[in-house]
């Protein structure tokens, strides 16, 4: 199965000024494309040639795992953004308040996790088998599905995600990213 660059549900300039067209051109058009090209090359002639991304993430290791997880993570990240942010659905708000006490506390803890992640990686909001929400961080190409957790929301804190727009200011990038989160997409994943 040849993996393809996913279509974005918005134009490359639609997320400005929080996320520039130039960042999307590089992050989506070049970084994600490279992970997909690497994955397609690496799976040739292996048992993963016809596997879904999820199957590869659960079973592979090494370069195949890294490129499959980066393909999944970026697709999930980009599809979780919107230029016209909706109100947080009540069901999601209730679940967040139950887990973290308040929405503001969730935002504080999530931002702290993302800002303090050493090096490259991803911060996640996840749900466990009982529907309990928690915050997780994964280095590099990590994906919480490998630990049996369901991803609901993620933010990419690799430097390539923010260096064009925010240089070294990861906290400024995160502050802008919050304004792009598609809460309807997160709510739809609660199950
Ligand atoms: Mn990235």
Boltz pocket constraint, residues with backbone or C-beta under 6 A from the ligand:
constraints:
  - pocket:
      binder: B
      contacts: [[A, 27], [A, 31], [A, 74], [A, 156], [A, 158], [A, 160], [A, 161]]
      max_distance: 6.0
